[in-house]
Amino acid sequence: MSQDVNVLALVKGAERYVFLYTEATRAETFRTLARYASNPDLSFTWYDAAVLSQKIRQESISPSSSAEQFF
């Protein structure tokens, strides 16, 4: 199991949503996305949660380091 920390960020106007997670905390990250989406006090929507969830799933299928993307 990888101990790499993944960073997922969403910028909505002046708001910034930044999620740090590892493979071990992926499930908790999904729950956090859902919690944020269901909170009417946040601008974070279910669409945002769906898009970020998809990015997390894609990363788990084909992980690549930032260094690999440049070489």
Sequence and secondary structure as in RCSB ss.txt:
>XXXX:A:sequence
MSQDVNVLALVKGAERYVFLYTEATRAETFRTLARYASNPDLSFTWYDAAVLSQKIRQESISPSSSAEQFF
>XXXX:A:secstr
     EEEEEEETTEEEEEEE GGGHHHHHHHHHHHHT TTSS  HHHHHHHHHHHHHHHHS   HHHHH 
